Amino acid sequence: MNKGTKDYIIKEFNIEEDVLDIVNENENKLIDRFKTYDETMEKNQLKVIKAFQDNRISDMHFAWNTGYGYDDPGRAATEKVYADLFNTDAALVRPNIVNGTHAIACTLFGILKPGEELIYCTGTPYDTLKEVIGTSGSSFGTLKDYGIKYEEVALSDGHIDENLLLKTISENTKVVAMQRSTGYDWREALTIEEIKNITETIHKKNKDIIVMVDNCYGEFVSDIEPTDVGVEVMAGSLIKNPGGGLALSGGYVVGRKDLIQNISYRLTCPGIGAECGLTFGQTRAILQGLFLAPKAVNGALKGALLCGSVFNELGYEICPDIDSKRSDIIQAIKFNDPDMLVSFCQGIQSASPIDSHVSPIPWDMPGYKDQVIMAAGAFVQGSSIELSADAPLREPYIAYFQGGLTYEHSKFGVIKALDELIKRGYIKL
Protein backbone atom coordinates (compact mmCIF):
# COMPACT_ATOMS: atom_id res chain seq x y z
CA MET A 1 0.00 0.00 0.00
CA ASN A 2 1.60 3.28 -1.07
CA LYS A 3 1.42 6.51 0.92
CA GLY A 4 -1.28 8.00 -1.29
CA THR A 5 -3.60 5.03 -0.78
CA LYS A 6 -2.85 4.95 2.95
CA ASP A 7 -3.62 8.67 3.34
CA TYR A 8 -6.85 8.22 1.36
CA ILE A 9 -8.07 5.38 3.60
CA ILE A 10 -7.26 7.30 6.76
CA LYS A 11 -9.05 10.42 5.51
CA GLU A 12 -12.06 8.96 3.71
CA PHE A 13 -12.79 5.95 5.92
CA ASN A 14 -11.54 7.23 9.26
CA ILE A 15 -9.24 4.24 9.78
CA GLU A 16 -6.60 4.23 12.50
CA GLU A 17 -3.08 4.35 11.03
CA ASP A 18 -1.94 1.50 13.31
CA VAL A 19 -4.54 -0.74 11.67
CA LEU A 20 -3.09 -0.12 8.22
CA ASP A 21 0.43 -0.73 9.51
CA ILE A 22 -0.35 -4.14 10.99
CA VAL A 23 -2.29 -5.22 7.88
CA ASN A 24 0.52 -4.09 5.58
CA GLU A 25 3.18 -5.83 7.68
CA ASN A 26 1.27 -9.10 7.50
CA GLU A 27 0.62 -8.70 3.79
CA ASN A 28 4.36 -8.32 3.13
CA LYS A 29 5.05 -11.57 4.99
CA LEU A 30 2.65 -13.46 2.72
CA ILE A 31 4.03 -12.54 -0.71
CA ASP A 32 5.50 -15.98 -1.42
CA ARG A 33 2.25 -17.73 -0.48
CA PHE A 34 0.35 -15.33 -2.71
CA LYS A 35 2.57 -16.31 -5.66
CA THR A 36 1.69 -19.96 -5.10
CA TYR A 37 -2.01 -19.08 -5.19
CA ASP A 38 -1.42 -17.15 -8.42
CA GLU A 39 0.08 -20.25 -10.04
CA THR A 40 -2.96 -22.33 -9.11
CA MET A 41 -5.27 -19.61 -10.38
CA GLU A 42 -3.48 -19.45 -13.74
CA LYS A 43 -3.87 -23.18 -14.36
CA ASN A 44 -7.55 -23.10 -13.33
CA GLN A 45 -8.18 -20.12 -15.61
CA LEU A 46 -6.75 -22.05 -18.53
CA LYS A 47 -8.87 -25.11 -17.67
CA VAL A 48 -12.00 -22.95 -17.76
CA ILE A 49 -11.02 -21.42 -21.10
CA LYS A 50 -10.39 -24.88 -22.57
CA ALA A 51 -13.81 -26.14 -21.43
CA PHE A 52 -15.45 -23.12 -23.09
CA GLN A 53 -13.50 -23.56 -26.31
CA ASP A 54 -13.95 -27.33 -26.50
CA ASN A 55 -17.72 -26.83 -26.26
CA ARG A 56 -17.73 -24.02 -28.83
CA ILE A 57 -19.54 -21.57 -26.56
CA SER A 58 -20.98 -18.74 -28.63
CA ASP A 59 -23.36 -15.83 -28.36
CA MET A 60 -26.30 -18.03 -29.34
CA HIS A 61 -25.92 -19.90 -26.04
CA PHE A 62 -26.95 -16.77 -24.13
CA ALA A 63 -30.47 -16.82 -25.59
CA TRP A 64 -33.19 -18.61 -23.66
CA ASN A 65 -36.49 -20.36 -24.15
CA THR A 66 -39.78 -19.97 -22.32
CA GLY A 67 -42.28 -22.43 -20.95
CA TYR A 68 -40.89 -25.89 -20.31
CA GLY A 69 -37.40 -25.05 -21.50
CA TYR A 70 -37.23 -27.88 -24.04
CA ASP A 71 -34.09 -28.12 -26.17
CA ASP A 72 -32.33 -25.17 -24.53
CA PRO A 73 -28.88 -25.09 -26.21
CA GLY A 74 -27.46 -22.72 -23.62
CA ARG A 75 -28.47 -24.96 -20.73
CA ALA A 76 -27.06 -28.03 -22.47
CA ALA A 77 -23.79 -26.27 -23.31
CA THR A 78 -23.39 -24.94 -19.77
CA GLU A 79 -23.83 -28.41 -18.33
CA LYS A 80 -21.31 -29.84 -20.80
CA VAL A 81 -18.79 -27.15 -19.77
CA TYR A 82 -19.23 -28.10 -16.12
CA ALA A 83 -18.93 -31.81 -16.87
CA ASP A 84 -15.72 -31.28 -18.84
CA LEU A 85 -14.24 -28.88 -16.32
CA PHE A 86 -14.85 -31.25 -13.41
CA ASN A 87 -13.84 -34.32 -15.44
CA THR A 88 -17.21 -36.09 -15.20
CA ASP A 89 -19.68 -37.70 -17.58
CA ALA A 90 -22.55 -35.31 -16.97
CA ALA A 91 -23.78 -32.32 -14.98
CA LEU A 92 -26.85 -30.48 -13.79
CA VAL A 93 -26.40 -26.69 -13.60
CA ARG A 94 -29.73 -25.06 -12.79
CA PRO A 95 -30.89 -21.69 -11.47
CA ASN A 96 -33.84 -23.39 -9.76
CA ILE A 97 -31.50 -25.26 -7.40
CA VAL A 98 -31.95 -22.81 -4.56
CA ASN A 99 -28.69 -23.39 -2.64
CA GLY A 100 -25.95 -25.88 -1.88
CA THR A 101 -28.14 -27.77 0.58
CA HIS A 102 -30.77 -28.24 -2.14
CA ALA A 103 -28.14 -29.55 -4.59
CA ILE A 104 -26.88 -32.03 -1.98
CA ALA A 105 -30.42 -33.06 -1.00
CA CYS A 106 -31.33 -33.76 -4.64
CA THR A 107 -28.15 -35.80 -4.94
CA LEU A 108 -28.88 -37.93 -1.87
CA PHE A 109 -32.58 -38.42 -2.61
CA GLY A 110 -31.78 -39.22 -6.23
CA ILE A 111 -29.28 -41.96 -5.39
CA LEU A 112 -30.57 -43.57 -2.19
CA LYS A 113 -33.55 -45.91 -1.83
CA PRO A 114 -35.40 -47.13 1.29
CA GLY A 115 -33.32 -49.64 3.24
CA GLU A 116 -30.02 -48.31 1.90
CA GLU A 117 -27.51 -46.52 4.09
CA LEU A 118 -25.79 -43.13 3.96
CA ILE A 119 -22.60 -42.56 5.96
CA TYR A 120 -21.12 -39.11 6.54
CA CYS A 121 -17.44 -39.78 7.24
CA THR A 122 -16.63 -36.16 8.15
CA GLY A 123 -18.65 -36.11 11.35
CA THR A 124 -21.88 -34.17 11.79
CA PRO A 125 -22.65 -32.30 8.56
CA TYR A 126 -23.57 -28.66 8.15
CA ASP A 127 -26.60 -27.50 10.17
CA THR A 128 -29.09 -27.35 7.28
CA LEU A 129 -28.24 -30.89 6.14
CA LYS A 130 -29.16 -32.34 9.51
CA GLU A 131 -32.80 -31.51 8.74
CA VAL A 132 -32.49 -33.07 5.28
CA ILE A 133 -31.21 -36.27 6.86
CA GLY A 134 -33.70 -36.13 9.72
CA THR A 135 -31.31 -36.01 12.67
CA SER A 136 -32.64 -32.66 13.87
CA GLY A 137 -35.74 -30.53 13.52
CA SER A 138 -39.22 -31.80 12.78
CA SER A 139 -39.30 -31.51 9.01
CA PHE A 140 -41.43 -33.83 6.90
CA GLY A 141 -39.95 -35.81 4.02
CA THR A 142 -36.43 -36.36 5.37
CA LEU A 143 -34.17 -39.23 4.36
CA LYS A 144 -35.12 -41.01 7.58
CA ASP A 145 -38.81 -40.59 6.77
CA TYR A 146 -38.15 -42.54 3.58
CA GLY A 147 -36.49 -45.40 5.45
CA ILE A 148 -32.93 -44.50 4.54
CA LYS A 149 -30.48 -45.47 7.24
CA TYR A 150 -27.88 -43.02 8.47
CA GLU A 151 -24.55 -43.24 10.24
CA GLU A 152 -21.82 -40.73 10.82
CA VAL A 153 -18.15 -41.24 11.60
CA ALA A 154 -16.63 -38.62 13.87
CA LEU A 155 -13.39 -37.01 12.79
CA SER A 156 -10.21 -37.90 14.66
CA ASP A 157 -8.01 -34.83 15.26
CA GLY A 158 -9.67 -33.12 12.32
CA HIS A 159 -9.16 -36.00 9.89
CA ILE A 160 -11.31 -38.87 8.65
CA ASP A 161 -11.01 -41.90 10.91
CA GLU A 162 -10.28 -44.53 8.28
CA ASN A 163 -10.40 -47.53 10.64
CA LEU A 164 -13.72 -46.49 12.17
CA LEU A 165 -15.16 -45.78 8.72
CA LEU A 166 -14.25 -49.27 7.50
CA LYS A 167 -15.91 -50.78 10.58
CA THR A 168 -19.03 -48.66 10.04
CA ILE A 169 -19.52 -49.60 6.39
CA SER A 170 -22.14 -52.35 6.13
CA GLU A 171 -23.71 -54.43 3.40
CA ASN A 172 -26.45 -51.78 3.19
CA THR A 173 -24.05 -48.85 2.68
CA LYS A 174 -24.82 -47.18 -0.65
CA VAL A 175 -23.27 -43.71 -0.26
CA VAL A 176 -20.34 -42.39 1.75
CA ALA A 177 -20.42 -38.60 1.85
CA MET A 178 -17.74 -36.06 2.73
CA GLN A 179 -18.07 -32.36 3.52
CA ARG A 180 -14.90 -30.84 2.10
CA SER A 181 -15.26 -27.46 3.78
CA THR A 182 -15.18 -26.68 7.47
CA GLY A 183 -18.80 -25.57 7.60
CA TYR A 184 -19.33 -24.29 11.14
CA ASP A 185 -16.77 -26.70 12.57
CA TRP A 186 -13.36 -25.94 14.02
CA ARG A 187 -11.26 -27.97 11.61
CA GLU A 188 -9.31 -27.59 8.42
CA ALA A 189 -10.98 -28.38 5.12
CA LEU A 190 -10.26 -31.77 3.59
CA THR A 191 -7.38 -31.68 1.15
CA ILE A 192 -7.66 -33.31 -2.25
CA GLU A 193 -5.01 -35.81 -1.12
CA GLU A 194 -7.12 -36.89 1.86
CA ILE A 195 -10.25 -37.15 -0.29
CA LYS A 196 -8.30 -39.29 -2.78
CA ASN A 197 -6.94 -41.62 -0.11
CA ILE A 198 -10.31 -42.14 1.58
CA THR A 199 -12.06 -42.67 -1.75
CA GLU A 200 -9.56 -45.37 -2.68
CA THR A 201 -9.99 -46.99 0.74
CA ILE A 202 -13.79 -47.04 0.36
CA HIS A 203 -13.61 -48.54 -3.12
CA LYS A 204 -11.18 -51.23 -1.96
CA LYS A 205 -13.74 -52.17 0.68
CA ASN A 206 -16.61 -52.14 -1.82
CA LYS A 207 -16.23 -50.85 -5.37
CA ASP A 208 -20.01 -50.31 -5.65
CA ILE A 209 -20.21 -47.72 -2.87
CA ILE A 210 -20.80 -44.23 -4.26
CA VAL A 211 -18.54 -41.53 -2.86
CA MET A 212 -20.19 -38.10 -2.76
CA VAL A 213 -18.48 -34.80 -1.90
CA ASP A 214 -20.08 -31.54 -0.80
CA ASN A 215 -17.67 -29.22 -2.62
CA CYS A 216 -19.07 -25.90 -1.36
CA TYR A 217 -16.30 -23.30 -0.85
CA GLY A 218 -13.69 -25.62 -2.37
CA GLU A 219 -13.88 -25.08 -6.14
CA PHE A 220 -10.67 -23.74 -7.75
CA VAL A 221 -8.75 -23.65 -4.46
CA SER A 222 -6.61 -26.50 -5.84
CA ASP A 223 -5.70 -27.20 -9.43
CA ILE A 224 -7.64 -30.47 -9.34
CA GLU A 225 -11.06 -31.29 -7.89
CA PRO A 226 -12.47 -34.28 -5.95
CA THR A 227 -13.93 -35.73 -9.16
CA ASP A 228 -10.38 -35.92 -10.56
CA VAL A 229 -9.43 -38.41 -7.84
CA GLY A 230 -12.22 -40.97 -7.99
CA VAL A 231 -15.25 -39.27 -6.42
CA GLU A 232 -18.39 -40.34 -8.33
CA VAL A 233 -20.64 -37.36 -7.65
CA MET A 234 -20.17 -33.84 -6.31
CA ALA A 235 -22.48 -30.91 -5.57
CA GLY A 236 -22.20 -27.22 -4.82
CA SER A 237 -23.71 -23.75 -5.06
CA LEU A 238 -23.43 -21.18 -7.84
CA ILE A 239 -23.45 -18.26 -5.41
CA LYS A 240 -20.26 -19.61 -3.89
CA ASN A 241 -16.98 -20.15 -5.75
CA PRO A 242 -17.99 -21.29 -9.26
CA GLY A 243 -20.52 -18.50 -9.82
CA GLY A 244 -17.76 -15.91 -9.67
CA GLY A 245 -20.18 -13.43 -8.09
CA LEU A 246 -22.25 -13.09 -11.27
CA ALA A 247 -24.62 -16.05 -11.05
CA LEU A 248 -27.85 -14.78 -9.50
CA SER A 249 -28.81 -18.14 -8.00
CA GLY A 250 -28.49 -21.85 -8.56
CA GLY A 251 -26.50 -24.95 -7.88
CA TYR A 252 -24.71 -27.73 -9.68
CA VAL A 253 -24.21 -31.47 -9.49
CA VAL A 254 -21.52 -33.24 -11.52
CA GLY A 255 -20.79 -36.93 -11.74
CA ARG A 256 -21.35 -40.28 -13.36
CA LYS A 257 -24.00 -40.27 -16.10
CA ASP A 258 -26.37 -42.76 -14.47
CA LEU A 259 -26.20 -40.91 -11.15
CA ILE A 260 -26.88 -37.53 -12.75
CA GLN A 261 -29.90 -39.00 -14.54
CA ASN A 262 -31.34 -40.32 -11.28
CA ILE A 263 -30.64 -37.01 -9.53
CA SER A 264 -32.37 -35.13 -12.37
CA TYR A 265 -35.50 -37.22 -11.71
CA ARG A 266 -35.46 -35.92 -8.14
CA LEU A 267 -34.85 -32.34 -9.27
CA THR A 268 -37.86 -32.43 -11.61
CA CYS A 269 -39.71 -35.77 -11.80
CA PRO A 270 -39.32 -39.26 -13.28
CA GLY A 271 -39.74 -39.22 -17.03
CA ILE A 272 -38.84 -35.54 -17.32
CA GLY A 273 -35.45 -35.33 -15.61
CA ALA A 274 -32.97 -32.93 -17.19
CA GLU A 275 -34.92 -32.45 -20.43
CA CYS A 276 -36.94 -29.54 -19.02
CA GLY A 277 -36.14 -26.59 -16.84
CA LEU A 278 -36.14 -22.94 -17.75
CA THR A 279 -32.89 -21.03 -17.26
CA PHE A 280 -34.67 -17.66 -16.96
CA GLY A 281 -31.95 -15.86 -18.93
CA GLN A 282 -29.21 -16.72 -16.47
CA THR A 283 -26.98 -18.63 -18.86
CA ARG A 284 -24.79 -15.64 -19.68
CA ALA A 285 -24.27 -14.75 -16.00
CA ILE A 286 -23.58 -18.37 -15.04
CA LEU A 287 -21.00 -18.83 -17.79
CA GLN A 288 -19.36 -15.43 -17.33
CA GLY A 289 -19.24 -16.00 -13.58
CA LEU A 290 -17.56 -19.35 -14.15
CA PHE A 291 -15.03 -17.66 -16.43
CA LEU A 292 -14.16 -15.17 -13.67
CA ALA A 293 -14.32 -17.70 -10.83
CA PRO A 294 -10.63 -18.73 -10.69
CA LYS A 295 -9.60 -15.08 -10.24
CA ALA A 296 -12.32 -14.42 -7.65
CA VAL A 297 -11.32 -17.51 -5.67
CA ASN A 298 -7.70 -16.39 -5.85
CA GLY A 299 -8.62 -13.04 -4.26
CA ALA A 300 -10.73 -14.76 -1.62
CA LEU A 301 -7.89 -17.14 -0.72
CA LYS A 302 -5.42 -14.29 -0.32
CA GLY A 303 -7.91 -12.34 1.79
CA ALA A 304 -8.55 -15.34 4.05
CA LEU A 305 -4.83 -15.87 4.57
CA LEU A 306 -4.33 -12.18 5.36
CA CYS A 307 -7.23 -12.21 7.81
CA GLY A 308 -5.82 -15.25 9.59
CA SER A 309 -2.34 -13.79 9.73
CA VAL A 310 -3.50 -10.48 11.24
CA PHE A 311 -5.68 -12.00 13.94
CA ASN A 312 -3.17 -14.73 14.71
CA GLU A 313 -0.54 -12.06 15.34
CA LEU A 314 -2.98 -10.36 17.72
CA GLY A 315 -3.20 -13.55 19.77
CA TYR A 316 -6.45 -15.14 18.53
CA GLU A 317 -6.81 -18.80 17.64
CA ILE A 318 -7.42 -19.30 13.95
CA CYS A 319 -8.29 -22.21 11.69
CA PRO A 320 -6.66 -23.08 9.36
CA ASP A 321 -3.25 -22.10 10.65
CA ILE A 322 -1.09 -19.79 8.56
CA ASP A 323 1.18 -22.56 7.30
CA SER A 324 -1.61 -25.02 6.52
CA LYS A 325 -2.41 -26.14 2.98
CA ARG A 326 -5.79 -24.56 2.34
CA SER A 327 -8.64 -26.45 0.72
CA ASP A 328 -11.47 -23.92 1.01
CA ILE A 329 -11.79 -20.14 1.15
CA ILE A 330 -12.88 -19.92 4.79
CA GLN A 331 -10.88 -18.41 7.64
CA ALA A 332 -12.20 -19.05 11.15
CA ILE A 333 -11.29 -16.83 14.11
CA LYS A 334 -12.17 -17.85 17.65
CA PHE A 335 -13.24 -14.81 19.71
CA ASN A 336 -14.68 -16.50 22.84
CA ASP A 337 -16.94 -13.46 23.17
CA PRO A 338 -20.35 -12.94 21.50
CA ASP A 339 -20.01 -9.15 21.39
CA MET A 340 -16.63 -9.35 19.66
CA LEU A 341 -18.04 -11.82 17.16
CA VAL A 342 -20.94 -9.50 16.34
CA SER A 343 -18.62 -6.47 16.12
CA PHE A 344 -16.31 -8.31 13.72
CA CYS A 345 -19.22 -9.16 11.42
CA GLN A 346 -20.54 -5.61 11.59
CA GLY A 347 -17.08 -4.37 10.59
CA ILE A 348 -17.14 -6.64 7.55
CA GLN A 349 -20.59 -5.32 6.60
CA SER A 350 -19.34 -1.74 6.82
CA ALA A 351 -16.68 -2.57 4.21
CA SER A 352 -19.29 -3.68 1.69
CA PRO A 353 -20.31 -1.85 -1.49
CA ILE A 354 -23.97 -2.76 -0.89
CA ASP A 355 -25.82 -2.04 2.38
CA SER A 356 -22.68 -0.76 4.10
CA HIS A 357 -24.94 1.40 6.27
CA VAL A 358 -26.77 -1.67 7.61
CA SER A 359 -25.69 -3.22 10.90
CA PRO A 360 -26.33 -7.01 10.93
CA ILE A 361 -27.59 -8.64 14.11
CA PRO A 362 -28.10 -12.29 15.08
CA TRP A 363 -31.47 -13.71 14.05
CA ASP A 364 -33.37 -16.95 13.57
CA MET A 365 -32.81 -18.66 10.22
CA PRO A 366 -34.50 -21.73 8.71
CA GLY A 367 -32.44 -24.87 9.22
CA TYR A 368 -30.31 -23.53 12.08
CA LYS A 369 -30.74 -24.37 15.76
CA ASP A 370 -28.86 -21.26 16.95
CA GLN A 371 -29.34 -17.68 15.90
CA VAL A 372 -26.98 -16.73 13.07
CA ILE A 373 -25.33 -13.42 12.22
CA MET A 374 -24.53 -12.84 8.56
CA ALA A 375 -22.55 -9.92 7.18
CA ALA A 376 -23.07 -9.96 3.44
CA GLY A 377 -23.30 -6.61 1.71
CA ALA A 378 -23.34 -8.34 -1.64
CA PHE A 379 -24.58 -7.69 -5.17
CA VAL A 380 -26.15 -11.17 -4.98
CA GLN A 381 -27.87 -11.67 -1.64
CA GLY A 382 -26.24 -14.48 0.33
CA SER A 383 -23.33 -14.82 -2.07
CA SER A 384 -20.37 -16.06 -0.05
CA ILE A 385 -17.82 -15.70 -2.85
CA GLU A 386 -18.40 -12.00 -2.22
CA LEU A 387 -16.91 -10.54 0.96
CA SER A 388 -18.88 -11.95 3.87
CA ALA A 389 -18.65 -13.21 7.42
CA ASP A 390 -21.12 -15.29 9.35
CA ALA A 391 -21.44 -17.35 12.49
CA PRO A 392 -23.91 -19.17 14.70
CA LEU A 393 -24.23 -17.48 18.10
CA ARG A 394 -22.84 -20.33 20.16
CA GLU A 395 -19.69 -20.93 22.17
CA PRO A 396 -16.82 -20.47 21.55
CA TYR A 397 -18.12 -17.71 19.25
CA ILE A 398 -16.21 -18.36 16.05
CA ALA A 399 -16.40 -15.98 13.07
CA TYR A 400 -16.17 -17.46 9.58
CA PHE A 401 -14.66 -15.00 7.10
CA GLN A 402 -14.73 -15.67 3.37
CA GLY A 403 -14.98 -14.22 -0.09
CA GLY A 404 -14.12 -11.00 -1.83
CA LEU A 405 -14.51 -10.72 -5.59
CA THR A 406 -11.16 -8.91 -5.55
CA TYR A 407 -8.29 -9.29 -3.13
CA GLU A 408 -8.33 -5.55 -2.51
CA HIS A 409 -11.90 -5.72 -1.25
CA SER A 410 -11.16 -8.71 0.96
CA LYS A 411 -8.17 -6.83 2.39
CA PHE A 412 -10.36 -3.80 3.06
CA GLY A 413 -12.75 -6.07 4.95
CA VAL A 414 -9.90 -7.13 7.25
CA ILE A 415 -8.98 -3.47 7.77
CA LYS A 416 -12.54 -2.41 8.62
CA ALA A 417 -13.22 -5.36 10.93
CA LEU A 418 -10.02 -4.78 12.90
CA ASP A 419 -10.67 -1.04 13.06
CA GLU A 420 -14.19 -1.67 14.39
CA LEU A 421 -12.89 -3.95 17.16
CA ILE A 422 -10.27 -1.36 18.15
CA LYS A 423 -12.71 1.55 18.22
CA ARG A 424 -15.12 -0.44 20.40
CA GLY A 425 -12.30 -1.16 22.85
CA TYR A 426 -12.07 -4.92 22.31
CA ILE A 427 -8.53 -4.86 20.89
CA LYS A 428 -5.63 -2.64 21.83
CA LEU A 429 -2.58 -2.40 19.58
Summary of the structure (lengths in Angstrom):
residues: 429
radius of gyration: 21.4
end to end distance: 19.9
largest distance: 66.5
contacts: 1519
relative contact order: 0.14
helix: 44%
strand: 14%
